[in-house]
């Protein structure tokens, strides 16, 4: 297992390099550049001033030289300075990443705690009323636009009922609260973003759980376990569920990019100071160093998520343990 883990970690190096190369080229192909955006509102800016800004940002060099310069800094985890405010990119990411990770981790926990039981019950009670209702829920979850649902939830729970906050991660009077009240205030602000982030994931994961469970309970060893007189709960939980979790682990690893990408939508809508909101603002300003820093961090989290999913195979199914 240790050798397999080391090999997977080494394989991540060329993947990261390839991701950074493609990302670097794509963001530079987008129309507009930082100098144009900074000076478009100032008509008196001379051409010489624009050239000086390009030289300051290193944009006067050929694209391959810019990438090699960035790659050399990236090896030491130096993402450079932001074009918009001059701050170190790594410092800006450190300020934002805890919020994004907290929301994504809570979303994953909500998805797993709700989707897997729904999928198992739907498979065990196939074609029942519960199964049909969850099928309708899945179709709604897949077809509902995230931004539209977010606006509806904000209007209903925040404006009409006044039960939940609709922006930010803390109240204005947070400085006057006790430590425990601050924790509850923080969680209160996360109810809508986490629920919105988990909504689509619950729909998809429950369907995968149902399909995987249906395939497993039709196997001969499940019939044999029932014939031995084991209770239905023992057959489902001890024999069927363990094997049904294999595809779910795969989907869970692949769902990490979707959650991170979804952060851009709901963090912007709910005005949450996370990586998603920072990425959106940086993209609008063509802040190349910040964009690259966020993309690299997101790619690394995705690769780590996939690695954890592969390692979890050995825990879920001992038959495929890699020595």
Sine and cosine of phi, psi and omega as CSV:
sin_phi,cos_phi,sin_psi,cos_psi,sin_omega,cos_omega
0.00,0.00,-0.64,0.77,0.00,-1.00
-0.90,0.44,-0.70,0.72,0.00,-1.00
-0.89,0.45,-0.66,0.75,0.03,-1.00
-0.88,0.47,-0.67,0.74,0.01,-1.00
-0.90,0.44,-0.68,0.73,0.01,-1.00
-0.89,0.45,-0.67,0.75,0.03,-1.00
-0.88,0.47,-0.67,0.74,0.01,-1.00
-0.91,0.42,-0.61,0.79,0.03,-1.00
-0.91,0.41,-0.64,0.77,0.03,-1.00
-0.93,0.38,-0.57,0.82,0.03,-1.00
-0.92,0.38,-0.39,0.92,0.00,-1.00
-0.94,0.34,-0.40,0.92,-0.05,-1.00
-0.90,0.45,-0.82,0.58,0.03,-1.00
-0.89,0.45,-0.50,0.86,0.05,-1.00
-0.90,0.44,-0.70,0.72,0.02,-1.00
-0.88,0.47,-0.68,0.73,0.01,-1.00
-0.88,0.47,-0.70,0.71,0.02,-1.00
-0.89,0.45,-0.66,0.75,0.02,-1.00
-0.90,0.44,-0.69,0.73,-0.02,-1.00
-0.91,0.41,-0.61,0.79,0.00,-1.00
-0.90,0.44,-0.75,0.66,-0.01,-1.00
-0.90,0.44,-0.69,0.72,-0.01,-1.00
-0.89,0.46,-0.67,0.74,-0.03,-1.00
-0.89,0.46,-0.68,0.74,-0.01,-1.00
-0.93,0.38,-0.68,0.73,-0.08,-1.00
-0.91,0.42,-0.71,0.71,-0.05,-1.00
-0.93,0.38,-0.46,0.89,0.04,-1.00
-0.98,0.17,-0.31,0.95,0.06,-1.00
-0.99,0.14,-0.26,0.97,0.01,-1.00
-0.90,0.44,0.59,-0.81,-0.01,-1.00
-0.90,0.44,0.60,-0.80,-0.01,-1.00
1.00,0.04,0.45,-0.90,0.08,-1.00
-0.66,-0.75,0.21,-0.98,-0.06,-1.00
-0.83,0.55,-0.61,0.79,-0.03,-1.00
-0.91,0.40,-0.69,0.72,0.02,-1.00
-0.88,0.47,-0.68,0.74,-0.03,-1.00
-0.93,0.37,-0.61,0.79,0.00,-1.00
-0.94,0.34,-0.53,0.85,-0.13,-0.99
-0.96,-0.28,-0.01,1.00,-0.07,-1.00
-0.92,0.38,-0.44,0.90,0.00,-1.00
-1.00,0.00,-0.07,1.00,0.00,-1.00
-0.89,-0.45,0.99,-0.13,-0.10,-1.00
-0.94,0.35,-0.36,0.93,-0.06,-1.00
-1.00,0.09,-0.01,1.00,0.00,-1.00
-0.92,0.39,0.81,-0.58,-0.05,-1.00
-0.98,0.18,0.28,-0.96,0.03,-1.00
-0.91,0.42,-0.57,0.82,0.02,-1.00
-0.90,0.44,-0.62,0.78,0.03,-1.00
-0.90,0.43,-0.63,0.78,0.04,-1.00
-0.90,0.43,-0.66,0.75,0.02,-1.00
-0.90,0.43,-0.60,0.80,0.03,-1.00
-0.91,0.42,-0.63,0.78,0.05,-1.00
-0.90,0.43,-0.67,0.74,0.03,-1.00
-0.88,0.48,-0.65,0.76,0.02,-1.00
-0.92,0.40,-0.62,0.78,0.02,-1.00
-0.89,0.46,-0.67,0.74,-0.01,-1.00
-0.99,0.13,-0.14,0.99,-0.04,-1.00
0.98,0.19,0.27,0.96,-0.03,-1.00
-0.99,0.12,-0.07,1.00,0.02,-1.00
-0.99,0.13,-0.16,0.99,-0.01,-1.00
-1.00,0.07,0.35,-0.94,0.12,-0.99
-0.87,0.50,0.41,-0.91,-0.12,-0.99
-0.88,0.48,-0.64,0.76,-0.04,-1.00
-0.92,0.38,-0.55,0.83,0.05,-1.00
-0.94,0.35,-0.62,0.79,0.06,-1.00
-0.87,0.49,-0.67,0.74,-0.02,-1.00
-0.92,0.39,-0.68,0.73,0.00,-1.00
-0.90,0.44,-0.62,0.78,0.06,-1.00
-0.89,0.45,-0.68,0.73,0.01,-1.00
-0.91,0.42,-0.65,0.76,-0.03,-1.00
-0.91,0.42,-0.62,0.78,0.03,-1.00
-0.89,0.46,-0.64,0.77,0.03,-1.00
-0.94,0.33,-0.60,0.80,-0.05,-1.00
-0.90,0.44,-0.53,0.85,0.02,-1.00
-0.84,0.55,-0.56,0.83,0.04,-1.00
-0.99,-0.13,0.28,0.96,-0.03,-1.00
0.84,0.55,0.59,0.80,0.11,-0.99
-0.97,-0.25,0.96,-0.28,-0.02,-1.00
-1.00,0.00,0.10,0.99,0.01,-1.00
0.99,0.13,-0.25,-0.97,-0.01,-1.00
-0.93,-0.37,0.54,-0.84,0.00,-1.00
-0.92,0.39,0.65,-0.76,0.06,-1.00
-0.95,0.33,-0.46,0.89,-0.13,-0.99
-0.98,0.18,-0.64,0.77,-0.05,-1.00
-0.75,-0.66,-0.02,1.00,0.06,-1.00
0.98,0.18,0.02,1.00,0.01,-1.00
-0.97,0.24,0.39,-0.92,0.08,-1.00
-0.91,0.42,0.73,-0.68,-0.03,-1.00
-0.89,0.46,-0.64,0.77,-0.03,-1.00
-0.89,0.45,-0.56,0.83,0.05,-1.00
-0.94,0.35,-0.63,0.78,0.02,-1.00
-0.91,0.41,-0.61,0.79,0.02,-1.00
-0.94,0.35,-0.64,0.76,0.02,-1.00
-0.87,0.49,-0.56,0.83,0.02,-1.00
-0.94,0.34,-0.53,0.85,-0.14,-0.99
-0.99,-0.15,-0.50,0.86,-0.17,-0.99
-0.91,0.42,-0.53,0.85,0.02,-1.00
-0.87,0.50,-0.63,0.78,-0.01,-1.00
-0.91,0.41,-0.72,0.69,-0.01,-1.00
-0.90,0.44,-0.69,0.72,0.01,-1.00
-0.90,0.44,-0.64,0.77,0.02,-1.00
-0.88,0.48,-0.72,0.69,0.00,-1.00
-0.90,0.43,-0.69,0.73,-0.03,-1.00
-0.93,0.38,-0.64,0.77,0.02,-1.00
-0.91,0.40,-0.69,0.72,0.05,-1.00
-0.89,0.45,-0.62,0.79,0.03,-1.00
-0.89,0.45,-0.69,0.73,0.03,-1.00
-0.88,0.47,-0.66,0.75,0.02,-1.00
-0.89,0.45,-0.67,0.75,0.03,-1.00
-0.90,0.43,-0.68,0.73,0.00,-1.00
-0.87,0.50,-0.74,0.67,-0.04,-1.00
-0.92,0.38,-0.66,0.76,-0.07,-1.00
-0.95,0.32,-0.36,0.93,-0.02,-1.00
-0.96,-0.28,-0.69,0.72,-0.14,-0.99
-0.93,0.36,-0.69,0.73,-0.05,-1.00
-0.91,0.42,-0.74,0.67,0.08,-1.00
-0.86,0.51,-0.64,0.77,0.03,-1.00
-0.89,0.45,-0.71,0.71,0.00,-1.00
-0.89,0.46,-0.66,0.75,0.00,-1.00
-0.91,0.41,-0.73,0.69,0.01,-1.00
-0.90,0.44,-0.61,0.79,0.03,-1.00
-0.90,0.43,-0.61,0.79,0.00,-1.00
-0.95,0.31,-0.68,0.73,-0.01,-1.00
-0.92,0.40,-0.60,0.80,0.01,-1.00
-0.94,-0.33,0.83,0.56,-0.04,-1.00
-0.86,0.51,0.70,-0.72,0.02,-1.00
0.93,0.37,0.20,0.98,0.08,-1.00
-0.99,0.17,0.06,-1.00,0.02,-1.00
-0.88,0.48,-0.65,0.76,0.03,-1.00
-0.87,0.49,-0.68,0.74,0.00,-1.00
-0.90,0.44,-0.65,0.76,-0.01,-1.00
-0.93,0.36,-0.64,0.77,0.02,-1.00
-0.91,0.41,-0.65,0.76,0.03,-1.00
-0.93,0.38,-0.51,0.86,0.08,-1.00
-0.90,0.44,-0.66,0.75,0.06,-1.00
-0.89,0.45,-0.66,0.75,0.02,-1.00
-0.87,0.49,-0.64,0.77,0.00,-1.00
-0.89,0.45,-0.71,0.71,0.01,-1.00
-0.88,0.47,-0.65,0.76,0.03,-1.00
-0.91,0.42,-0.68,0.73,-0.02,-1.00
-0.89,0.45,-0.62,0.79,-0.01,-1.00
-0.96,0.26,-0.52,0.85,-0.14,-0.99
-1.00,-0.08,-0.22,0.98,-0.06,-1.00
-0.99,0.13,0.85,-0.53,0.06,-1.00
-0.91,0.42,0.71,-0.71,-0.09,-1.00
-0.89,0.46,-0.71,0.70,-0.06,-1.00
-0.91,0.41,-0.60,0.80,0.01,-1.00
-0.93,0.38,-0.68,0.73,0.04,-1.00
-0.90,0.43,-0.63,0.78,0.01,-1.00
-0.88,0.48,-0.69,0.72,0.02,-1.00
-0.90,0.43,-0.63,0.78,0.04,-1.00
-0.90,0.44,-0.70,0.71,0.00,-1.00
-0.91,0.42,-0.64,0.77,0.04,-1.00
-0.89,0.45,-0.67,0.75,-0.02,-1.00
-0.92,0.39,-0.67,0.74,-0.10,-1.00
-0.98,0.22,-0.83,0.56,-0.09,-1.00
-0.99,0.17,-0.49,0.87,-0.06,-1.00
-1.00,-0.04,-0.70,0.72,-0.09,-1.00
-1.00,-0.01,-0.81,0.59,-0.08,-1.00
-0.96,0.29,-0.77,0.64,-0.04,-1.00
-1.00,0.02,-0.46,0.89,-0.01,-1.00
0.91,0.41,0.48,0.88,-0.05,-1.00
-1.00,0.00,-0.54,0.84,-0.11,-0.99
-0.80,-0.60,0.59,-0.81,0.10,-0.99
-0.94,0.35,0.50,-0.87,-0.10,-1.00
-0.92,-0.40,0.08,1.00,0.03,-1.00
-0.39,-0.92,0.44,-0.90,0.06,-1.00
0.97,0.26,-0.04,-1.00,0.02,-1.00
-0.83,-0.55,0.09,1.00,0.06,-1.00
-0.39,-0.92,0.39,-0.92,-0.01,-1.00
-0.98,0.18,0.24,-0.97,-0.02,-1.00
-0.91,0.41,-0.60,0.80,-0.06,-1.00
-1.00,-0.05,0.49,0.87,-0.06,-1.00
-0.90,0.44,-0.46,0.89,-0.02,-1.00
-0.92,0.38,-0.37,0.93,-0.01,-1.00
-1.00,-0.02,-0.01,1.00,-0.06,-1.00
-1.00,-0.01,0.39,-0.92,0.12,-0.99
-0.97,0.22,0.27,-0.96,0.01,-1.00
-0.82,0.57,-0.66,0.75,0.01,-1.00
-0.92,0.39,-0.64,0.77,0.03,-1.00
-0.91,0.41,-0.55,0.83,0.04,-1.00
-0.91,0.41,-0.63,0.78,0.03,-1.00
-0.89,0.45,-0.74,0.67,0.01,-1.00
-0.91,0.42,-0.57,0.82,0.05,-1.00
-0.92,0.40,-0.65,0.76,0.04,-1.00
-0.89,0.45,-0.72,0.69,0.02,-1.00
-0.91,0.41,-0.56,0.83,0.03,-1.00
-0.89,0.46,-0.63,0.77,0.02,-1.00
-0.95,0.30,-0.36,0.93,-0.06,-1.00
-1.00,-0.01,-0.10,1.00,-0.07,-1.00
-0.87,0.49,-0.78,0.62,-0.01,-1.00
-0.91,0.41,-0.76,0.64,0.01,-1.00
-0.87,0.49,-0.69,0.72,-0.01,-1.00
-0.92,0.39,-0.68,0.73,0.03,-1.00
-0.89,0.46,-0.65,0.76,0.02,-1.00
-0.92,0.39,-0.66,0.75,0.00,-1.00
-0.91,0.41,-0.56,0.83,-0.06,-1.00
-1.00,0.08,-0.29,0.96,-0.13,-0.99
-0.85,0.52,-0.82,0.58,-0.01,-1.00
-0.91,0.40,-0.57,0.82,0.01,-1.00
-0.92,0.40,-0.61,0.79,0.04,-1.00
-0.89,0.46,-0.69,0.73,0.00,-1.00
-0.87,0.49,-0.74,0.67,-0.03,-1.00
-0.94,0.33,-0.71,0.70,-0.05,-1.00
-0.91,0.41,-0.59,0.80,0.03,-1.00
-0.90,0.43,-0.57,0.82,0.02,-1.00
-0.95,0.32,-0.65,0.76,0.07,-1.00
-0.89,0.45,-0.65,0.76,0.02,-1.00
-0.89,0.45,-0.66,0.75,0.00,-1.00
-0.89,0.45,-0.74,0.68,-0.02,-1.00
-0.89,0.46,-0.69,0.73,-0.01,-1.00
-0.91,0.41,-0.66,0.75,-0.01,-1.00
-0.92,0.39,-0.64,0.77,0.03,-1.00
-0.88,0.48,-0.64,0.77,0.00,-1.00
-0.92,0.39,-0.61,0.79,-0.06,-1.00
-0.96,0.28,-0.69,0.72,-0.10,-1.00
-0.94,0.34,-0.15,0.99,0.06,-1.00
-1.00,-0.04,-0.02,1.00,-0.03,-1.00
-0.97,0.25,0.36,-0.93,-0.06,-1.00
-0.91,0.40,-0.61,0.80,-0.05,-1.00
-0.92,0.39,-0.43,0.90,0.09,-1.00
-0.95,0.33,-0.66,0.75,0.06,-1.00
-0.89,0.46,-0.62,0.79,0.03,-1.00
-0.91,0.42,-0.66,0.75,0.02,-1.00
-0.89,0.46,-0.63,0.77,0.06,-1.00
-0.92,0.39,-0.62,0.79,-0.01,-1.00
-0.92,0.40,-0.45,0.89,0.03,-1.00
-0.96,0.28,-0.13,0.99,0.03,-1.00
0.99,-0.11,0.16,0.99,0.05,-1.00
-0.92,0.40,0.54,-0.84,0.03,-1.00
-0.93,0.36,0.35,-0.94,-0.03,-1.00
-0.89,0.45,-0.60,0.80,0.00,-1.00
-0.91,0.42,-0.64,0.77,0.03,-1.00
-0.92,0.40,-0.65,0.76,0.00,-1.00
-0.90,0.43,-0.70,0.72,-0.06,-1.00
-0.94,0.33,-0.74,0.67,-0.13,-0.99
-0.98,0.18,-0.63,0.78,-0.11,-0.99
-1.00,-0.03,-0.48,0.88,-0.09,-1.00
-0.94,-0.35,-0.76,0.65,-0.11,-0.99
-0.98,0.18,-0.72,0.69,-0.12,-0.99
-0.89,0.46,-0.64,0.77,-0.02,-1.00
-0.85,0.53,-0.70,0.71,0.00,-1.00
-0.97,0.23,-0.46,0.89,0.01,-1.00
-0.96,0.29,-0.28,0.96,-0.04,-1.00
-0.97,0.24,-0.26,0.96,-0.05,-1.00
-0.84,0.55,-0.83,0.56,0.03,-1.00
-0.90,0.44,-0.49,0.87,-0.01,-1.00
-0.92,0.39,-0.63,0.78,0.05,-1.00
-0.87,0.49,-0.65,0.76,0.03,-1.00
-0.89,0.46,-0.75,0.66,-0.01,-1.00
-0.90,0.44,-0.58,0.82,0.01,-1.00
-0.89,0.45,-0.67,0.74,0.04,-1.00
-0.91,0.42,-0.60,0.80,-0.01,-1.00
-0.98,0.21,-0.26,0.97,-0.03,-1.00
-0.99,0.14,-0.21,0.98,-0.01,-1.00
-0.86,0.50,-0.73,0.68,0.03,-1.00
-0.86,0.51,-0.60,0.80,0.00,-1.00
-0.91,0.42,-0.63,0.78,0.02,-1.00
-0.92,0.38,-0.68,0.74,0.01,-1.00
-0.91,0.40,-0.67,0.75,0.04,-1.00
-0.91,0.41,-0.59,0.81,0.04,-1.00
-0.91,0.41,-0.35,0.94,0.02,-1.00
-0.87,0.50,-0.53,0.85,0.01,-1.00
-0.87,0.49,-0.61,0.79,-0.07,-1.00
-0.96,0.27,-0.86,0.51,-0.14,-0.99
-0.97,0.23,-0.43,0.90,0.08,-1.00
-0.94,0.34,-0.55,0.83,0.06,-1.00
-0.95,0.32,-0.68,0.74,-0.02,-1.00
-0.91,0.40,-0.71,0.71,-0.06,-1.00
-1.00,-0.02,0.13,0.99,0.03,-1.00
0.81,0.59,0.73,0.68,0.01,-1.00
-1.00,-0.08,0.81,-0.59,-0.05,-1.00
-0.97,0.23,0.94,0.34,0.02,-1.00
-0.89,-0.46,-0.17,-0.99,-0.03,-1.00
-0.93,0.38,-0.53,0.85,0.01,-1.00
-0.89,0.45,-0.73,0.69,0.03,-1.00
-0.91,0.42,-0.64,0.77,0.03,-1.00
-0.90,0.44,-0.64,0.77,0.01,-1.00
-0.90,0.43,-0.68,0.73,0.00,-1.00
-0.89,0.46,-0.73,0.68,0.00,-1.00
-0.90,0.44,-0.62,0.78,0.00,-1.00
-0.93,0.36,-0.61,0.79,0.03,-1.00
-0.91,0.41,-0.64,0.77,0.02,-1.00
-0.92,0.40,-0.53,0.85,-0.01,-1.00
-1.00,-0.04,0.01,1.00,-0.07,-1.00
0.81,0.59,0.69,0.73,0.03,-1.00
-0.99,0.11,1.00,0.09,-0.14,-0.99
-0.84,0.55,-0.73,0.68,-0.02,-1.00
-0.87,0.50,-0.67,0.74,0.00,-1.00
-0.93,0.37,-0.66,0.75,0.04,-1.00
-0.86,0.51,-0.73,0.68,-0.01,-1.00
-0.90,0.43,-0.64,0.77,0.02,-1.00
-0.88,0.47,-0.70,0.71,-0.01,-1.00
-0.93,0.38,-0.66,0.75,0.02,-1.00
-0.89,0.46,-0.66,0.75,-0.01,-1.00
-0.92,0.39,-0.70,0.71,0.03,-1.00
-0.88,0.48,-0.68,0.73,0.04,-1.00
-0.89,0.46,-0.65,0.76,0.03,-1.00
-0.91,0.42,-0.66,0.75,0.01,-1.00
-0.91,0.42,-0.66,0.75,0.05,-1.00
-0.89,0.45,-0.62,0.79,0.02,-1.00
-0.91,0.42,-0.72,0.70,0.01,-1.00
-0.90,0.43,-0.62,0.78,0.04,-1.00
-0.91,0.40,-0.63,0.77,0.06,-1.00
-0.87,0.49,-0.67,0.74,0.04,-1.00
-0.91,0.41,-0.61,0.79,0.04,-1.00
-0.90,0.43,-0.69,0.73,0.03,-1.00
-0.89,0.46,-0.62,0.78,0.03,-1.00
-0.89,0.46,-0.67,0.74,0.02,-1.00
-0.91,0.42,-0.64,0.77,0.01,-1.00
-0.94,0.35,-0.49,0.87,0.03,-1.00
-0.93,0.37,-0.35,0.94,0.07,-1.00
-0.82,0.57,-0.68,0.74,-0.03,-1.00
-0.91,0.42,-0.50,0.87,0.02,-1.00
-0.97,0.22,-0.67,0.75,-0.04,-1.00
-0.95,0.31,-0.66,0.75,-0.06,-1.00
-0.74,-0.67,0.98,-0.19,-0.03,-1.00
-0.88,0.48,-0.31,0.95,-0.04,-1.00
-0.90,0.43,-0.39,0.92,-0.06,-1.00
-0.94,-0.34,0.35,0.94,0.01,-1.00
-0.89,0.46,0.71,-0.71,0.00,-1.00
-1.00,-0.10,0.81,-0.58,-0.03,-1.00
-1.00,-0.08,0.00,0.00,0.00,0.00
